[in-house]
Amino acid sequence: MSITLEPVKEVLIYSAARLGLFLACYALMAGVWFAFNGTDGILFMPAVAALILSMLLSLSTFFSSTLYF
């Protein structure tokens, strides 16, 4: 019996890519928030905006890649 880890590797790569996308969105949103509002609410509001933005970007790349199949 042969055990392959290929599906696990794909999930790890996908998860790392989603985490990287979220961190990039958070850095962008936190920078914009800091530029306009200072440090008030620097953790919560940019995190919510980054969650929404990264979700939309992930969905848009998913739908654009499935249109070709």
N, C-alpha and C positions, 0 to 999 in steps of 0.2 A: 504494500500500500504506500503510495507516494503522497506526501503532503506538500502542497504548494502555497507559498506566501504571497503570490502575485496579487490577489484581491486585497490583502491587507496593505500591501505597498501602495496600491492605487488610492485606498482610503486615506492613508497617511499623507500622501502627496496632496490630495484634494483638501484635507483638513489644514495642512500647512499653508496652502495657497489661500484658503479662506481667512485664516488667521492673519496672514500677511496683508491681505486686502483690507481687513478690518483695522489693523494697526496703521496702515497708510491713510485710510480715511479718517481715523481718529486724530492722527498727527495734523492732517489738513484742517479738520474741523476745530481742533483745539487752538491751532494757530490763528484761524479766522476769529474764533471766539475771543482769544486773548487780545487781538488787535482792536476789537470793537468794545469789549466789555471788561477787560482786565481779568483778574483772577476770580471774580465772583461767579460761582457755578462752573468752574473750569473742568470739573470731573464728570458731572452728570449730563448736562445738555449736549456737549460735544459727543459723548459716548452714545447717547440716543440717536443723534443725527448720524453718527458713523455706522451704527447698526443698520439704520434704514438705508443709508447710501450704499453700504457694502452689500446688503441684500439685493437692492435694485441692480447694482452692477453685476452681481453674480447671476441673477436671473436673466439679465440682458445677454450675457455671454453664453448662458445655457441655451436660450432660445435662438440666438444667432447661429450657434454651432449646429443645432438640430434642424435648421431650415434646409441644409444642404443634403440631408439624408433622404 
